[in-house]
Amino acid sequence: QLMLVESGGGLVQPGGSLRLSCTASESTLESYHIGWFRQAPGKGREGIACIHRSDSSTYYKDSVKGRFTISRDNARNTVYLQMDDLNSDDTAVYYCAADLSRVTVATMCILGMDYWGQGTQVTVSS
């Protein structure tokens, strides 16, 4: 069973930045496609950034393109989500997810993944 742990959430002012981290204590993330999803109050969960396990190709939801960057550091067994120019619409619980499916990274980001972390809260407010 893959256990994912997110960190790095918190309170940030509009226009500010945060970097979320996702790691696994007993598994190698390098073997998995990794995605970041979020769920805002009263809304469904949405995939916002995903990265392929083999070629590191990426997918971004339109609302975060140009502001968020997903990357992986295999030496640290960590996947990051750098979030810049945050606004109130980015307030949500952010989840790290992982998958082994043989589909495109965009498909995984849209449909969801098999393994999930517990989530970390990001609040954008002045």
N, C-alpha and C positions, 0 to 999 in steps of 0.2 A: 504494500500500500504506500503510495507516494504521499508524503506529508509536506505540504508547501507552507511557508511562513512569510508573510508580508511585513514590511516595516517602512517607516519614513513618513507616515501620514501625520496630519496635524492641522493647525489653524494658520492660514496665510492670508495676507491682504491681496485685494485685486491687483493684478499686474505682477505679482510675486511668483516665485518658483518653489518647487519641491521635487525631490527625487525619491521615488519609491523603490524598494528592493524586494526581491523574491528569492528565497533560497530553500533548499531541502537538506535536512540533516543527514539522512541515511541513503540518499539516492543522488545520481548524477544528472543534473538538469540538462547536460549536453545532449542526452539521448532523446529529449522531448522537444516538441514544439511548445512554445510558451506564449501565453496571451495575458493581457491585462483587460479586465472587464470592470464595469462600474454600475452601481445602482443608486440612483438619486431617490429621495423620498417620494413615494407615490408613483414611481415609474418602474418599468421593467429593467432587467439587467441587459447591458449592451456591451459588445466587444469594441474596444477602442484602439487597441494596438496589439499586433501579434507578430511573432518572429519564427521562421522556419528552423528546424533543428539542423538541417544539413547545409543549406546555402545562405542562411541568415536573411533570406528575403523577408520583407516586411509588408504589413497591411495596416493602414490607419483609417479610422472612421473620419469622414469629412470634417466633422466638428472639431477635431484635434489636429488635423494636418497642419504642419508648419509650426506647431506649438509644443507637441509632445514627441519624444524620441524613445523608442524601445531599443535596448542593446543587451548583449549578453557577454559576461566575463567568465569563460569556462574555467579559468584558473582559480577563480573565487567561487565557482559553482553558484553564480548569482545572475539574475536578470534584472535590469533596471528599467524604470520608466521615468525619464526626465520630463518634467512638466513645467513649461514656461508660460508667461503671460496668462496666468490663471484668472478666471472670472467666476462669478457666482454660479453660473451654469455648470461649473466643474465640481461643485459640491456634491459629494456622493461617498458611498463606501466602495473602495477599490479592491478588487480581487485579482489575485494571480491564479492562473489556471495552466494546466499542462495536458498534452495529448500525444498519442503515438500514431494517429490515423494517417493513412496515405491519401490525404486530400490536400487541396491548396490551402495556404495559410489564410487566405481571405474567407474560404468556406468555414474553416474552424473558428475564425473570429466572429462570423455571423451566426453560426449554429451553436457554438459553445464547445466546451472541452470536457474531458472525462474526470480530471482531478482538479480540486479546488482548495484554495487556502481559506482562512477564516475572515479575511478582509481587514482593511485599515481605513479609518475615516479620514477624509480630506474635506476641510471646510474652508471656503473662500469667503471672507467677510472683512469689512473694515470696522 
